Amino acid sequence: MWKEFKEFIAQGNVLDLAVAVVLGAAFGKIVTSLVENIIMPSVALIFGDTDFASDWSYMGITYGVFIQSIIDFLIIAAAIFLFVKIVNKISRNSFVEEEAEDEQVVLLREIRDSLQKNNNDLEL
């Protein structure tokens, strides 16, 4: 059972997931700081206040908390979207380079096979 557990942990998927969770938590802190320290002060210049949670309520219903959560979600979603687009663009560029190498290998194999065939024809 211990051996199976070690194999499970050593799988690439599990390690990738662990790294993704740690990076996601760190990225979440960055985005939270972006929202709290840069974007919301900018919103304060427009609306005069950034504390939707405590100021926006009606008869005890704090709909400002909900509005703040929506704003946070939209900003986080946009940041993650941009991050994924950048990573995908970088990944595509590296994939194109790998694909070009594969074409060269195929061409070299074709040349080798052709030379071997010519040598076999000459021996007959």
N, C-alpha and C positions, 0 to 999 in steps of 0.2 A: 504494500500500500504506500509506503514511504517513497519507493522508487517511482511509482505512478505519479505521485504528487510532485516529485522533483521534475519529471518529464513534462508535466502539465505547466509548471512554473517556467520551465526553460523554453517552452514554445514561444515563437516569435509573437504570436497574437497577444499572449498574456503580457509580455514585456512591453509591446507597443501600447497596449491599453493602459498599463501602469504609467508609462511616460506621458501618454495623452492626458490622463487624469491630473498628474502633477503639473504639467504645462497649462492645462485648462484652469486649474486653480490659480496659478500665478498670473495667467492672462486675465482672469476675472478681476484680480486685484488691480491690474493696470487699467482695465476698462472702468472699474469703479472709481479709481482716482481721476481718470479722464472726465467722467461724468460729474463727480463732486467738485473737482478743483478747477476745471476749465469750462466745461459746457454749461453747467448750472449757473456759475457766476455771469456767463454771457447772457443766459436767459434772464437773470436778475436785472441786467441793464435794460432789457425790453419790458419786463413785467413789474420790476421793482421789488420782487420777492421770489425766493427760490424754495421756500419751505411750503410746498403744497400740502404736505402731510398734516401739519397742525393747523394751518390757516384755512384750508378749504374743507369745510364741513357744513352739514346742514342737519339740525336736530339730532346731533350725536353721531350721524353717519359721516365718517371721514372719507369722503370720496377722493380727497386729495392724495391719500395713500395709494389708492388705486391708480390715479393719474400718474403719480411719481413712478410706480412700478411699470406702467406702460412706457413711459419715457425711457426709463433705465433699460427695459427689454429692447426697445427699438434701437437704442444706441449700441448696446451689446451685440445685437443681431447684425447691425451694420458693420461693426468692427470685425466680428468673426467672418462675415461675408467677404470683406476686403482681404483679410488675412488668408482665407482659403483660396481666393482668386490668385493672390501672389504666389502661394505655395504651389498651386496647380500650374501656373505659368512656368515656374522654375522647374517643376517636375517634367513638364512637357518638353522643355528645352533639353534636359538631360536624356529624355527618352529618344529624342531625335538623334542625338549624338550616338547613343547606343545602337540605334537602328542603322545608322550609317556604317558603323563598324561591322555589323552583321552582313551588310551588302558586300563589303570588302572581303570578308571571310568566304562568302558564297562564291565570289568571283575567283578568288585564289583556289578554291576547291575545284571549280570548273576548269581552270588552267591546268591544275595538277592532273585531273582525270583525263583531259585532252592529251597531255604529254604522255601519260601512261598508255593511252590507247595508241598513240603514234608509235611509241616504242614497241608495243606488242605487234603492231602491223609490220614494222620493219623486221622483226625477228622471224616472222613467217616467211 
